[in-house]
């Protein structure tokens, strides 16, 4: 019935900063960028290598997302990577704080967390 995740929608606080983070730091490809004048907002469609997408929205005066303490709802967004150490090094070279790499006690896979410019928790999960 369900075939996979098509997209995840993210509302950002500073559109130029978040656009640069997701495209230049994380390397996501821009599919489409649209300014919606009636809403005075942007919608940026970004592609990941597996075909899934992130929709990055800007809305004026959107309230901040409660991350700490964690609130009910979507907890974080996890990205599959082949070499977690290489990706962590790349993020750190771009000034992104990354938590220490940990090992999942159930799968023995390596993972870590970092945040986007608005504090949205993002995870790297080594699948190889």
Secondary structure, DSSP 4 states (H G I P E B T S, - for coil): ------EEEEEESSHHHHHHIIIIIS-PEEEEEEEETTTTEEEEEEE-TTS-EEEEEE-TTPPPPPTTTT-SS---EEEEES-HHHHHHHHHHTT--BPPPEE-TTT--EEEEEE-TT--EEEEEE--
